[in-house]
Amino acid sequence: MAAGEPISPVIRVQREDFDSAAESRKLTQGRHDIGALVSFVGLCRDEAGILQALELEHYPGMAEAEMTRIGTLAIERFSLLGLTAIHRHGRIEPGEQIVLVIATATHRQAAFDGANLVMDFLKTSAPFWKKEHGKDGTAGDWVAAKDADDTARDRWISVLSGSGVTE
């Protein structure tokens, strides 16, 4: 993509794993206007050895639409030069990748802030649900949202409201 062209986020919801290095190359190949690339990979934890796997479900179509909305907010607010967000669904075992967010910008702070905003909104606004499966064979409850995630998202809402970009 040439400098000055409108940027659209690259959004995918998929069962299969992703290659973060390959996704980074796609965003930067042939680009000389990018001064920063920030990437975040969320991994499945074993929760102190008791978790066998997470089962992730999503609302097809709506999840991608919400991720696109969130990505577009980040691009507009931080003048990002590129953004990729990939979220997996299905059964994911400890150590496996769940989510990838890559933000590129002219300067590092915009890339950090853009990636951070996307993750904070993904945790609270995108229609994904997690169910824990224990090593003892039990299926736990669906994981409830955390207050800390709402607080992180709310911080961005106040930032966005002062910028002319609406949440």
C-alpha positions in Angstrom: 0.0 0.0 0.0 1.3 3.4 -0.9 1.6 6.2 1.6 -1.5 8.4 1.8 -3.9 5.6 0.8 -6.7 4.8 3.3 -5.8 2.0 5.7 -8.1 -0.9 6.4 -7.4 -3.3 9.2 -6.5 -6.9 8.3 -8.9 -9.0 10.4 -9.2 -12.8 10.7 -11.0 -15.2 12.9 -9.6 -18.7 12.3 -9.2 -22.1 13.9 -5.7 -22.7 12.6 -2.5 -21.2 14.2 -0.9 -18.1 12.7 2.7 -17.1 12.0 3.4 -13.7 13.6 6.7 -13.2 11.7 5.0 -13.8 8.3 2.1 -11.4 9.3 4.7 -8.7 10.3 6.4 -9.1 6.9 3.1 -8.7 5.1 2.6 -5.3 6.9 6.1 -4.0 6.3 7.3 -5.4 3.0 8.3 -2.7 0.6 7.3 0.0 3.1 9.8 2.7 4.0 7.4 5.0 5.8 7.0 2.7 8.8 9.2 3.6 11.8 7.7 1.2 14.4 6.0 -2.2 14.5 4.5 -3.4 17.7 3.1 -6.9 18.0 1.3 -8.7 20.8 0.7 -12.5 20.9 -1.7 -13.8 23.6 -1.0 -17.4 24.7 -3.1 -20.0 26.5 -1.9 -20.4 30.1 -2.1 -23.7 32.0 -3.4 -21.9 35.1 -0.8 -23.4 37.5 -1.0 -26.9 35.9 -4.8 -27.4 36.1 -5.9 -26.4 32.6 -5.9 -28.9 29.8 -7.4 -26.6 27.2 -9.5 -23.6 26.5 -12.5 -23.8 24.2 -13.0 -20.5 22.4 -16.3 -19.7 20.6 -17.3 -16.7 18.6 -20.3 -15.2 16.9 -19.4 -15.6 13.2 -19.7 -12.4 11.2 -20.3 -10.3 14.2 -16.9 -11.0 15.7 -15.1 -10.0 12.5 -17.3 -6.8 12.2 -16.5 -5.8 15.8 -12.8 -6.5 15.3 -12.9 -4.3 12.1 -14.7 -1.5 14.0 -12.1 -1.7 16.8 -9.2 -1.8 14.3 -10.6 1.2 12.4 -10.8 3.2 15.6 -7.2 2.5 16.4 -6.1 3.4 12.8 -8.0 6.7 12.9 -7.0 7.7 16.5 -3.3 6.9 16.2 -2.7 7.4 12.5 -1.5 3.8 12.1 0.1 2.8 8.9 -1.1 -0.8 9.2 -3.0 -3.1 11.6 -3.5 -6.9 11.7 -5.7 -8.6 14.3 -6.1 -12.4 14.2 -8.2 -14.3 16.8 -8.4 -18.1 17.0 -11.4 -20.2 17.9 -11.8 -23.8 18.8 -9.8 -25.9 21.3 -6.5 -24.3 22.3 -4.0 -26.0 24.6 -1.5 -24.3 27.0 1.4 -22.7 25.2 -0.6 -22.3 22.0 -1.3 -18.9 20.5 -4.8 -17.3 20.8 -4.6 -13.8 19.5 -2.2 -11.6 17.4 -2.3 -7.8 17.1 0.3 -6.0 15.0 0.3 -2.2 14.7 2.6 -0.2 12.5 3.1 3.6 12.6 5.6 6.3 11.9 6.6 6.5 15.6 6.7 3.9 18.4 4.2 5.4 20.8 1.4 5.4 18.2 2.1 1.7 17.4 2.2 0.8 21.1 -1.0 2.7 21.8 -2.8 1.3 18.8 -2.0 -2.3 19.7 -2.9 -1.7 23.3 -6.3 -0.1 22.4 -7.1 -3.0 20.1 -6.4 -5.6 22.8 -8.3 -3.8 25.5 -11.4 -3.6 23.3 -11.0 -7.2 22.0 -11.1 -8.4 25.6 -14.4 -6.6 26.3 -16.3 -5.8 23.1 -15.7 -8.6 20.6 -18.1 -11.6 20.9 -15.7 -14.3 22.0 -16.3 -16.8 24.8 -13.8 -19.0 26.7 -14.6 -22.3 28.5 -11.9 -24.0 30.6 -11.3 -27.7 30.4 -9.4 -29.1 33.4 -6.7 -31.8 33.3 -8.9 -33.8 35.7 -11.4 -34.1 32.8 -13.9 -31.6 34.1 -15.4 -28.9 31.9 -15.4 -25.6 33.8 -17.7 -22.7 33.4 -17.5 -20.1 30.8 -14.8 -17.6 31.9 -16.4 -14.4 33.2 -15.1 -11.0 32.1 -12.7 -9.3 34.5 -13.3 -5.9 36.0 -9.7 -4.9 35.1 -10.5 -5.5 31.4 -13.4 -3.1 31.7 -11.3 -0.5 33.4 -8.6 -0.7 30.7 -11.3 -0.3 28.0 -12.9 2.6 29.8 -9.6 4.4 29.9 -9.5 4.3 26.1 -13.2 5.5 25.9 -12.2 8.7 27.6 -9.2 9.1 25.3 -11.4 8.6 22.2 -14.1 11.0 23.4 -11.6 13.8 23.5 -10.3 13.1 20.0 -13.3 13.4 17.9 -13.2 9.7 17.2 -16.2 7.9 18.7 -16.2 4.6 20.5 
